[in-house]
Amino acid sequence: MNIHSNTAMGSSIKLARIPEDQREQSPALEMQGVAKDYGSLRVLNPIDMTVGSSEFLTLLGPSGSGKSTILSIAAGISEPSEGKVISRGRDVTFAPPHARNIGMVFQRYTLFPNKSVFDNVAFPLKVRGLPEVQKRGRVMHFLQLVGLEQLAKRFPSEISGGQAQRVALARALVFEPDLLLMDEPLGALDRRLRQNLQDEIRRIQIETRIPTLYVTHDQEEAMSMSDRIIILRAGDIVENDKPAAIYRSPRTLWSAQFLGDANAVDVLEMFERGGETWVHVEGGLEIRARMPEHASDRSKLIVRPEDCVVVEDGQEPTGCTAPYIRGVVEGITFLGPFQHVHVKLDCGWKIRTIVSGDSILSQGAIVNCGFKANKPIVVPTT
């Protein structure tokens, strides 16, 4: 989408502000049974979702999963084929963008090239008819918030890409929208700048308490910034929870492997022993595991790389529960502060684990492997 980072506006627009106490009580956005078709092709199956009054909610998923479709419907750019869209208690299902009091920031920040940084940020206030004195104070406040008050007189051609995205963010926030929509705003930036802006966007969102619906396909970005994540796959919501909850207790194998790395092995049998859940897995091993409510007959045992502990042969993995499994190091990838170690276990599994960057393990070394207590979890394969 190629859209300016403020609501689409014609001549002077004045929107009624929702009282602050009502803003804190009512969800910023609700979608009730919302679906989207393009002709005979259904791209979004009926979904129910809510953005809280000051929440940072991220839509995460691969290309074609429905993320941008949801954002487009929330913005009023696209109408749903089914369902309702509610904003602060108002039905806005078919309301145009300018009637929704939303801010928008996209990967292409589309600043006005012939306007200064100040005038770009001031534009939403100008079309809303805000008095000049109030406008200047508001603009400078938000430029200071994004750290660009010293660049107010510069033009877009005179600032960097990261600075331009900060201007776009200030422009989307300056009129204090009821909801901020962000569609992969950091996708065109280099890794270091992207990480810095992730921290800045989150800091600003916490400070302003403006509810935000954020779209990305970057898992680390989603986990580091969000109060809650919705993971989409082929037009369906497959996860909807806090980042740590999804990471530690994914509902499916697909979710586990999409949101981070996961060592997985087939579960042959599940049983109880001493009031705890155990699984019989490939290789003839019995391992104590967590069993979520959504487990099914066709399941795998997964263990995150950081929950696999490998030590030199003859040592005992600390913090782990039996059984301990011998294996051989097949490969090591050095990544500075840590290393990925690939191990083939005697039971036939191949796993990846994480060790510190100064570990003395080497390729071909014989090791003992254990799994941290209460970390292995059973998940459905579908």
KAKAQUI-V904968 format. One record per residue. N is the residue number from 0. PSI is psi in radians with two decimals (* if undefined). Layout:
# KAKAQUI-V904968
N:PSI + N:PSI
This chain:
# KAKAQUI-V904968
0:2.43 + 1:1.58 + 2:2.47 + 3:2.65 + 4:0.50 + 5:2.91 + 6:2.58 + 7:2.28 + 8:2.56 + 9:-2.17 + 10:-2.99 + 11:2.21 + 12:2.28 + 13:2.11 + 14:2.42 + 15:2.25 + 16:2.44 + 17:2.31 + 18:2.54 + 19:-0.71 + 20:-0.62 + 21:-0.63 + 22:-0.68 + 23:-0.44 + 24:-0.58 + 25:2.49 + 26:2.53 + 27:-0.57 + 28:2.41 + 29:2.35 + 30:2.19 + 31:1.84 + 32:0.55 + 33:2.28 + 34:2.81 + 35:2.27 + 36:2.53 + 37:1.70 + 38:-2.20 + 39:-0.01 + 40:2.08 + 41:2.06 + 42:-0.28 + 43:2.03 + 44:2.79 + 45:2.19 + 46:2.68 + 47:2.22 + 48:2.75 + 49:2.47 + 50:2.08 + 51:2.96 + 52:-0.44 + 53:0.52 + 54:2.60 + 55:1.80 + 56:2.26 + 57:2.33 + 58:2.10 + 59:2.40 + 60:2.93 + 61:3.02 + 62:2.41 + 63:0.17 + 64:-0.28 + 65:0.05 + 66:-0.97 + 67:-0.46 + 68:-0.78 + 69:-0.77 + 70:-0.71 + 71:-0.67 + 72:-0.71 + 73:-0.59 + 74:-0.31 + 75:0.14 + 76:-0.57 + 77:2.47 + 78:2.47 + 79:2.64 + 80:-0.45 + 81:2.77 + 82:-3.13 + 83:2.62 + 84:2.13 + 85:2.27 + 86:2.04 + 87:0.70 + 88:-0.08 + 89:2.39 + 90:1.95 + 91:0.41 + 92:-0.74 + 93:0.27 + 94:2.46 + 95:2.88 + 96:-0.73 + 97:-0.20 + 98:0.12 + 99:-0.16 + 100:0.99 + 101:2.61 + 102:2.56 + 103:2.36 + 104:2.24 + 105:3.03 + 106:-0.69 + 107:1.83 + 108:-0.21 + 109:0.98 + 110:2.69 + 111:2.01 + 112:-0.44 + 113:0.12 + 114:2.57 + 115:2.95 + 116:-0.80 + 117:-0.86 + 118:-0.54 + 119:-0.80 + 120:-0.58 + 121:-0.29 + 122:-0.84 + 123:-0.56 + 124:-0.61 + 125:-0.82 + 126:-0.30 + 127:-0.03 + 128:0.48 + 129:2.38 + 130:2.60 + 131:-0.74 + 132:-0.80 + 133:-0.66 + 134:-0.81 + 135:-0.77 + 136:-0.71 + 137:-0.78 + 138:-0.81 + 139:-0.58 + 140:-0.80 + 141:-0.51 + 142:-0.67 + 143:-0.66 + 144:-0.63 + 145:0.12 + 146:0.52 + 147:0.33 + 148:-0.47 + 149:-0.19 + 150:0.29 + 151:-0.56 + 152:-0.11 + 153:2.86 + 154:2.79 + 155:-0.58 + 156:-0.20 + 157:0.13 + 158:2.84 + 159:2.98 + 160:-0.71 + 161:-0.70 + 162:-0.67 + 163:-0.66 + 164:-0.55 + 165:-0.68 + 166:-0.78 + 167:-0.68 + 168:-0.79 + 169:-0.71 + 170:-0.61 + 171:-0.37 + 172:-0.34 + 173:-0.50 + 174:0.22 + 175:1.19 + 176:2.80 + 177:-0.38 + 178:2.40 + 179:2.23 + 180:2.29 + 181:2.07 + 182:1.68 + 183:0.94 + 184:-0.32 + 185:0.10 + 186:-0.47 + 187:0.04 + 188:2.74 + 189:2.89 + 190:-0.84 + 191:-0.79 + 192:-0.67 + 193:-0.76 + 194:-0.70 + 195:-0.75 + 196:-0.51 + 197:-0.83 + 198:-0.72 + 199:-0.78 + 200:-0.75 + 201:-0.74 + 202:-0.80 + 203:-0.69 + 204:-0.71 + 205:-0.71 + 206:-0.74 + 207:-0.37 + 208:0.41 + 209:2.11 + 210:2.44 + 211:2.30 + 212:1.99 + 213:2.34 + 214:2.31 + 215:2.79 + 216:0.09 + 217:1.97 + 218:-0.75 + 219:-0.69 + 220:-0.80 + 221:-0.79 + 222:-0.61 + 223:-0.39 + 224:-0.40 + 225:2.55 + 226:-0.65 + 227:2.61 + 228:2.36 + 229:2.12 + 230:2.27 + 231:2.56 + 232:2.07 + 233:0.75 + 234:0.10 + 235:2.58 + 236:2.12 + 237:-0.31 + 238:2.54 + 239:1.61 + 240:-3.12 + 241:2.63 + 242:-0.82 + 243:-0.64 + 244:-0.73 + 245:-0.73 + 246:-0.73 + 247:-0.48 + 248:1.13 + 249:2.66 + 250:-0.42 + 251:2.88 + 252:-0.69 + 253:-0.80 + 254:-0.75 + 255:-0.74 + 256:-0.40 + 257:-0.69 + 258:1.12 + 259:3.04 + 260:2.60 + 261:2.16 + 262:2.27 + 263:2.50 + 264:2.56 + 265:2.40 + 266:2.15 + 267:-0.55 + 268:2.52 + 269:2.41 + 270:2.91 + 271:2.51 + 272:2.08 + 273:0.58 + 274:0.12 + 275:2.72 + 276:2.29 + 277:2.71 + 278:2.51 + 279:2.08 + 280:3.01 + 281:2.49 + 282:0.02 + 283:0.30 + 284:2.63 + 285:2.18 + 286:2.37 + 287:2.34 + 288:2.77 + 289:2.49 + 290:1.72 + 291:2.87 + 292:-0.49 + 293:0.28 + 294:2.69 + 295:3.12 + 296:-0.63 + 297:1.70 + 298:2.85 + 299:2.67 + 300:2.24 + 301:2.56 + 302:2.20 + 303:2.59 + 304:-0.67 + 305:-0.19 + 306:0.04 + 307:2.16 + 308:2.16 + 309:2.38 + 310:2.90 + 311:2.63 + 312:2.36 + 313:-0.29 + 314:2.84 + 315:2.20 + 316:2.15 + 317:2.56 + 318:0.18 + 319:2.77 + 320:2.62 + 321:2.68 + 322:2.67 + 323:2.44 + 324:2.25 + 325:2.69 + 326:-3.10 + 327:2.42 + 328:2.11 + 329:-0.37 + 330:2.68 + 331:2.31 + 332:2.03 + 333:2.21 + 334:0.62 + 335:-1.82 + 336:-0.24 + 337:2.95 + 338:2.51 + 339:2.21 + 340:2.16 + 341:2.16 + 342:2.34 + 343:2.04 + 344:2.72 + 345:-0.44 + 346:-0.09 + 347:-0.25 + 348:2.67 + 349:2.16 + 350:2.82 + 351:2.36 + 352:3.00 + 353:2.28 + 354:2.93 + 355:2.77 + 356:-0.39 + 357:0.29 + 358:2.52 + 359:0.11 + 360:2.53 + 361:2.82 + 362:2.35 + 363:-0.15 + 364:2.49 + 365:2.30 + 366:2.84 + 367:2.41 + 368:2.43 + 369:2.83 + 370:2.34 + 371:2.51 + 372:2.37 + 373:0.33 + 374:-0.71 + 375:2.44 + 376:2.52 + 377:2.29 + 378:2.60 + 379:2.63 + 380:-0.23 + 381:*
